[in-house]
């Protein structure tokens, strides 16, 4: 007898039956529990899609069918694998052992049955390689180029029918485009593919409205493109309390600005791990305005304070003996996100070699202008080297700030040969040839692009050595 996928009503009834079955002492489960669980698993994987359970507490976790389970002509062919006859036979009681359970009052509970199945139920949709190839082509046509994201989306077709049906995915993407105007919906789905399982028309607009109410004057679309998983939360039950706790944790800070710059903070345990990180920053930076520091660089809270921030502070103090490291990182927070022993140490070495001044003078200049150390490889080495080779002298210490922190347009006006010099350096290093570009193509993209390319070239050479 061919297997017929259960209806949505049967799924709800079986799940309710499963949820209401009592468990005794955590070890004996009645036979109906095994049946209901297998039934529900088979139903989900045979095409009755259900809404995902929301993150954390407080979300309405009712499961309801959101898509038609029937296979249309546009659906790629696949091999449907449900419970076999032998597996269903095991669930019918022909392969179970009877067991009695005795409670604390001595009452014996008869026939609590436990299944003795020798192998797990097989409830998976197996697609042919041709179907997977179709899905790869579909996602590439939508602009998904990253291999990891592409394989993740294609891999989901192995467990859910929806992800193997381009026509249904297109409908979902169009719905997201309507509800999130101007957003890169393909990027959103690539980072949070479970959103496709939701009833988007019913669930997304209320969540977007709730976010706009909680975070006024905030670009909600930009936040959701950066952190689409926020749409899987219950906004009122989970996000709103976190915003309130952030306001108490960082008094006087612009929480809307912080969340806009680092939206992933809303997925953290604000009362637990995030509070501990803020307290650790107060301890590591005595006398510093930590709240102002976090407001300027909220992504610092993404880092493990003890395993990442503390070692960097020690490395910076060792690299710049006698300098006030706390004052430096408060003036230039990106230092705490940099590779101190690698890129920062190398840039400091270039400054000592190509600046006309003693080591102490260079350190003093860097301490008073710590942003000099946050300049890119191409800016530091390219500009200092250009002045030395084209003007025949080292850069005076007092001119370091004006040269390295000058806007690209101003430096280009003062040094009109700088762009040609960078292009020639890229050609000499065979970087342009490796990228398949001519000198004319490189020059056409401007000095800012040339400095970035030269920095990548230097980083490649340094890492190679």
Secondary structure, 3 states (H helix, E strand, C coil): CCCCCCCHHHHHHHHHHHHCCCCECCCECCHHHHHHHHHHHHHHHCCCCECCCCCCCCCCCCCCECCCCCCCCCCCCEEEECCCHHHHHHHHHHCEECCCEECCCCCEECCCCEECCCCCCCCEEEECHHHHHHHHHHHHHCCCCCHHHHHHHHHHCCCCHHHHCHHHHHHHHHHHHHHCCCCCHHHHHHHCHHHHHCCHHHHHHHHHHHHHHHCCCCCHHHHHHHCHHHHHCCHHHHHHHHHHHHHHHCCCCCHHHHHHHCHHHHHCCHHHHHHHHHHHHHHHCCCCCHHHHHHHCHHHHHCCHHHHHHHHHHHHHHHCCCCCHHHHHHHCHHHHHCCHHHHHHHHHHHHHHHEECCHHHHHHHHHHCHHHHHCCHHHHHHHHHHHHHHHCCCEEHHHHHHHHCCCHHHHHHHCCCHHHHHHHHHHHCCHHHHCCCCHHHHHCCCHHHHHHHHHHHHHHHHHHC
